[in-house]
Amino acid sequence: MFRPLHLALLSAALLTAPRAFAQSTKVLPYLQRISGTKTLAGQHNKEPNAEPTKWTDYIYRTTGKYPALWSGDFLFQQENIDNRWKMVKEAERQYRQGAAVNIMWHACPPASGEPCGWDPGLLNQLLTDAQWQELITDGTPLNKTWKSRMDDIAVYLQYLKDKKVEVLFRPLHEMNQGKFWWGGRPGPQGTARLYQITHDYLAKTKGLTNLIWVWDMQDMSRDFAQYNPGEKYWDVFAFDVYDKGYDQSWYDYIRPIVGQKPMAIGECAVLPTPEILAQQPRWVFFMDWAELVQEKNSVETIRRIYNDPRVLTRDELPKW
């Protein structure tokens, strides 16, 4: 049953305090309201940024429906960096058409230049402990480099703020994934600290109050407390499902960590089934990963989940 809107707004306000409030809080209260009853169908679009609806369009061709959540990525290769504006303008267009918007940031290691590679690069190009300490220490060269990188993407996020587009923003994703240069560092001075620094710089220093902050972990280690940046730093929890599937024990493990905040399937290869969503009703959205939606799911599987009564598509969302 849907909760009355004024209660949902109050709940969202309480759950996000003392966070700097978004300029217009439409998406987050909506996710609060549907939690436990409905799930947004989502689709990620990555390379190339020159085609920012490549996999969203595949879903439409397959099902006759557009995903309720459109996702893009700032990315890290030169050709995709060159097309960041195209991706951002598509984010604006999708939002105007009623989609929820998710943007990721595969950021290059601050100890090397941008653009960068995948592996080595984002993967397996880890900072030394000394470099990590420099990164999280205000005013040091690596810390300044990281802030400069944030300055670069803040231009695009400011454009979306000016256009009154709310963004589910998911930086430093899969924080427990030790192959990423930012990940696999547990504890208060590890990956969680970099997330805090990133949040404070973009939300406070740059004033990007249109961001809905997503804290993201992967199904690979049950040490989430070691990566939690703190209640005031995130609005939505996302769980990436690759290794363990939709095991009920993971859902039961996550719920007390998340509390009443929205929780979502941040990435997946194999789509959840209607039966899984019925057993795990708190997922407010699922987001299949780009080409994996075609590689890992049959057409019949895709159509079945998109036609499940509890799954929402773009045409069923309110106009933001």
C-alpha positions as CSV (number, residue, x, y, z in Angstrom):
1,M,0.0,0.0,0.0
2,F,1.3,3.5,-0.9
3,R,1.9,5.8,2.1
4,P,0.4,9.3,1.9
5,L,2.7,11.7,0.2
6,H,3.1,14.1,3.1
7,L,4.3,11.2,5.3
8,A,6.7,10.0,2.7
9,L,8.1,13.5,2.4
10,L,8.5,13.8,6.2
11,S,10.1,10.3,6.3
12,A,12.6,11.2,3.5
13,A,13.5,14.5,5.3
14,L,14.2,12.7,8.6
15,L,16.1,9.9,6.9
16,T,18.4,12.3,5.1
17,A,19.1,14.7,7.9
18,P,21.6,16.3,8.6
19,R,22.5,16.1,4.9
20,A,22.3,19.2,2.7
21,F,18.9,19.0,1.2
22,A,18.4,18.7,-2.5
23,Q,17.2,21.7,-4.5
24,S,14.0,19.9,-5.4
25,T,13.3,16.6,-3.6
26,K,11.1,14.6,-5.9
27,V,12.9,11.4,-6.7
28,L,14.1,10.5,-3.2
29,P,10.6,10.8,-1.6
30,Y,9.2,8.8,-4.5
31,L,11.7,6.0,-3.9
32,Q,10.8,6.1,-0.2
33,R,7.1,5.9,-1.1
34,I,7.4,2.8,-3.4
35,S,9.8,0.9,-1.1
36,G,8.3,-2.5,-0.4
37,T,5.7,-2.3,-3.1
38,K,7.2,-1.4,-6.5
39,T,10.5,-1.7,-8.3
40,L,11.8,0.6,-11.0
41,A,13.2,-1.2,-14.1
42,G,16.6,0.3,-14.8
43,Q,19.3,0.0,-17.6
44,H,22.9,1.2,-17.7
45,N,24.4,2.7,-20.8
46,K,28.2,2.8,-20.9
47,E,30.6,2.8,-23.8
48,P,30.2,4.7,-26.1
49,N,29.0,8.0,-24.6
50,A,28.4,8.9,-28.3
51,E,25.4,6.5,-28.0
52,P,24.0,7.3,-24.6
53,T,20.7,5.3,-25.1
54,K,22.2,2.2,-26.8
55,W,21.0,-0.3,-24.2
56,T,17.9,1.6,-23.2
57,D,16.8,1.5,-26.8
58,Y,17.5,-2.3,-26.8
59,I,15.1,-2.7,-23.9
60,Y,12.5,-0.7,-25.8
61,R,12.9,-2.8,-29.0
62,T,12.6,-5.9,-26.9
63,T,9.7,-5.0,-24.6
64,G,8.0,-2.0,-26.1
65,K,8.7,-0.1,-22.9
66,Y,11.4,2.2,-21.8
67,P,13.2,1.5,-18.4
68,A,12.1,3.7,-15.6
69,L,15.7,4.4,-14.7
70,W,18.2,5.6,-17.2
71,S,21.9,5.3,-16.3
72,G,25.0,6.9,-17.8
73,D,28.7,7.2,-16.9
74,F,31.3,10.0,-17.1
75,L,33.8,7.2,-18.1
76,F,37.6,7.4,-18.5
77,Q,38.6,6.8,-22.2
78,Q,39.4,9.9,-24.3
79,E,36.5,9.3,-26.8
80,N,34.0,9.0,-23.9
81,I,35.4,12.0,-22.1
82,D,35.0,13.9,-25.3
83,N,31.3,12.9,-25.4
84,R,30.4,13.6,-21.7
85,W,28.2,16.5,-22.8
86,K,26.2,14.2,-25.0
87,M,25.7,11.8,-22.1
88,V,24.7,14.7,-19.8
89,K,22.2,16.2,-22.3
90,E,20.7,12.7,-22.6
91,A,20.3,12.6,-18.8
92,E,18.4,15.8,-19.0
93,R,16.2,14.5,-21.8
94,Q,15.5,11.3,-20.0
95,Y,14.5,13.2,-16.8
96,R,12.1,15.4,-18.8
97,Q,10.5,12.3,-20.2
98,G,9.9,11.0,-16.7
99,A,12.9,8.7,-16.1
100,A,14.9,8.6,-12.9
101,V,18.5,9.4,-13.7
102,N,21.6,7.6,-12.4
103,I,25.1,8.7,-13.2
104,M,28.3,6.8,-12.4
105,W,31.9,8.0,-12.4
106,H,34.7,5.6,-13.3
107,A,37.4,8.0,-12.2
108,C,41.0,7.5,-13.3
109,P,43.6,7.0,-10.6
110,P,44.7,10.4,-9.2
111,A,48.4,9.3,-9.3
112,S,48.2,9.0,-13.1
113,G,46.7,11.2,-15.8
114,E,43.3,11.2,-17.5
115,P,42.3,9.5,-19.8
116,C,43.3,6.1,-18.5
117,G,42.9,2.4,-19.3
118,W,40.7,-0.3,-17.7
119,D,43.3,-2.8,-16.6
120,P,45.8,-1.6,-15.7
121,G,44.1,1.7,-14.9
122,L,40.8,1.6,-13.0
123,L,41.7,-1.9,-12.1
124,N,45.0,-3.1,-10.7
125,Q,46.7,0.3,-10.6
126,L,46.5,0.6,-6.9
127,L,47.8,3.5,-4.8
128,T,50.5,2.8,-2.2
129,D,49.6,3.3,1.4
130,A,51.6,6.5,1.3
131,Q,49.8,7.7,-1.8
132,W,46.5,6.9,-0.2
133,Q,47.3,8.9,2.9
134,E,48.3,11.8,0.7
135,L,45.1,11.5,-1.2
136,I,42.9,11.9,1.9
137,T,45.0,14.6,3.4
138,D,43.7,18.1,2.6
139,G,46.0,20.3,0.6
140,T,48.5,17.7,-0.6
141,P,49.3,17.3,-4.3
142,L,47.2,14.1,-4.8
143,N,44.3,15.6,-2.8
144,K,44.5,18.7,-5.0
145,T,44.5,16.4,-8.1
146,W,41.4,14.7,-6.9
147,K,39.6,18.0,-6.3
148,S,40.6,19.1,-9.8
149,R,39.0,15.9,-11.2
150,M,35.9,16.7,-9.2
151,D,35.9,20.3,-10.5
152,D,35.8,18.8,-14.0
153,I,32.7,16.7,-13.5
154,A,31.1,19.4,-11.3
155,V,30.6,21.5,-14.5
156,Y,28.3,18.8,-15.9
157,L,26.5,18.2,-12.6
158,Q,26.0,22.0,-12.2
159,Y,24.4,22.1,-15.6
160,L,21.9,19.5,-14.5
161,K,21.3,21.4,-11.3
162,D,20.6,24.5,-13.2
163,K,18.1,22.5,-15.3
164,K,16.5,21.2,-12.1
165,V,17.5,17.6,-12.9
166,E,18.0,15.3,-9.8
167,V,20.7,12.7,-10.2
168,L,21.2,9.4,-8.4
169,F,25.0,9.8,-8.1
170,R,27.1,6.7,-7.6
171,P,30.8,7.5,-7.3
172,L,33.4,5.0,-5.9
173,H,31.1,2.1,-6.6
174,E,31.7,-1.4,-5.3
175,M,33.7,-0.1,-2.4
176,N,34.7,-3.6,-1.2
177,Q,36.1,-4.5,-4.6
178,G,39.8,-4.4,-4.0
179,K,40.8,-4.4,-7.7
180,F,39.5,-0.9,-8.2
181,W,42.1,1.7,-7.1
182,W,39.6,3.3,-4.8
183,G,38.2,0.1,-3.3
184,G,39.1,-2.6,-0.8
185,R,40.4,-0.3,1.9
186,P,38.2,-0.9,5.0
187,G,38.0,1.3,8.0
188,P,37.5,5.0,8.7
189,Q,40.6,6.2,6.8
190,G,40.0,3.9,3.8
191,T,37.5,4.0,0.9
192,A,34.8,5.4,3.2
193,R,37.0,8.4,3.9
194,L,37.5,9.2,0.2
195,Y,33.7,8.9,-0.3
196,Q,33.2,11.5,2.5
197,I,35.7,13.8,1.0
198,T,34.0,13.4,-2.4
199,H,30.6,14.0,-1.0
200,D,31.6,17.1,1.0
201,Y,33.5,18.7,-1.9
202,L,30.7,18.2,-4.4
203,A,27.7,18.8,-2.1
204,K,29.1,21.6,0.1
205,T,32.0,23.3,-1.7
206,K,30.5,23.0,-5.1
207,G,26.9,23.3,-3.9
208,L,25.5,20.4,-5.9
209,T,22.3,19.9,-4.0
210,N,20.6,18.1,-6.8
211,L,22.6,14.9,-6.1
212,I,21.0,11.9,-4.4
213,W,24.0,10.0,-3.0
214,V,24.3,6.3,-3.5
215,W,26.5,4.1,-1.4
216,D,27.3,1.0,-3.4
217,M,28.7,-2.4,-2.4
218,Q,29.2,-5.8,-4.2
219,D,28.2,-9.3,-3.3
220,M,31.7,-10.4,-2.4
221,S,32.3,-9.7,1.3
222,R,30.0,-9.2,4.3
223,D,32.0,-6.4,5.9
224,F,29.8,-3.5,4.9
225,A,30.2,-1.7,8.2
226,Q,33.9,-1.2,7.3
227,Y,32.9,0.8,4.2
228,N,29.9,2.7,5.5
229,P,30.7,6.4,5.1
230,G,28.0,7.3,7.7
231,E,24.3,8.0,7.6
232,K,24.5,11.6,6.6
233,Y,26.7,10.8,3.5
234,W,24.3,8.6,1.6
235,D,20.6,8.5,0.7
236,V,20.2,5.2,-1.2
237,F,22.1,1.9,-0.7
238,A,22.8,-0.1,-3.9
239,F,24.0,-3.7,-4.0
240,D,25.7,-5.1,-7.1
241,V,24.7,-8.7,-7.8
242,Y,27.3,-10.7,-9.8
243,D,28.9,-13.5,-7.8
244,K,26.3,-14.8,-5.4
245,G,23.1,-14.2,-7.2
246,Y,19.9,-13.1,-5.3
247,D,20.5,-15.2,-2.3
248,Q,18.0,-14.4,0.4
249,S,20.7,-14.3,3.1
250,W,22.3,-11.3,1.4
251,Y,18.9,-9.5,1.4
252,D,18.5,-10.3,5.1
253,Y,22.0,-9.2,5.8
254,I,21.5,-5.8,4.1
255,R,18.1,-4.8,5.5
256,P,19.2,-3.9,9.1
257,I,22.2,-2.0,7.7
258,V,20.0,0.1,5.5
259,G,17.2,0.6,7.9
260,Q,14.3,2.5,6.3
261,K,16.4,4.1,3.6
262,P,15.8,2.9,0.0
263,M,17.8,-0.1,-1.1
264,A,18.4,-1.1,-4.7
265,I,20.1,-3.6,-7.0
266,G,22.7,-1.2,-8.3
267,E,24.1,-3.5,-11.0
268,C,23.3,-7.0,-12.2
269,A,24.0,-9.3,-15.2
270,V,21.2,-11.8,-14.7
271,L,17.9,-9.9,-14.1
272,P,15.8,-10.7,-11.0
273,T,12.7,-12.7,-11.6
274,P,9.2,-11.7,-10.5
275,E,9.5,-14.4,-7.8
276,I,12.7,-12.9,-6.4
277,L,11.1,-9.4,-6.2
278,A,8.1,-10.8,-4.4
279,Q,10.4,-12.4,-1.8
280,Q,12.7,-9.4,-1.7
281,P,10.3,-6.4,-2.0
282,R,12.5,-3.7,-0.7
283,W,14.5,-3.3,-3.9
284,V,13.4,0.1,-5.2
285,F,15.1,-0.4,-8.6
286,F,17.3,-2.9,-10.4
287,M,19.8,-1.8,-13.1
288,D,21.2,-4.3,-15.6
289,W,24.7,-3.6,-16.8
290,A,24.8,-2.4,-20.5
291,E,25.5,-5.3,-22.9
292,L,25.1,-7.9,-20.1
293,V,21.3,-7.5,-20.3
294,Q,21.5,-9.1,-23.8
295,E,24.3,-11.5,-23.1
296,K,23.0,-13.0,-19.8
297,N,19.2,-12.9,-20.3
298,S,16.8,-14.4,-22.9
299,V,14.3,-12.2,-24.6
300,E,11.6,-14.1,-22.7
301,T,13.3,-13.4,-19.4
302,I,13.5,-9.6,-20.1
303,R,9.9,-9.4,-21.3
304,R,8.7,-11.3,-18.2
305,I,10.3,-9.0,-15.7
306,Y,9.3,-5.9,-17.6
307,N,5.7,-7.1,-17.6
308,D,5.6,-7.9,-13.9
309,P,2.9,-5.8,-12.2
310,R,5.3,-4.7,-9.4
311,V,7.9,-3.5,-12.0
312,L,7.6,0.1,-13.1
313,T,8.6,1.4,-16.5
314,R,9.2,5.0,-17.6
315,D,5.6,5.6,-18.7
316,E,4.4,4.7,-15.2
317,L,6.4,7.3,-13.3
318,P,5.3,10.8,-12.4
319,K,6.6,13.7,-14.4
320,W,9.4,15.2,-12.3
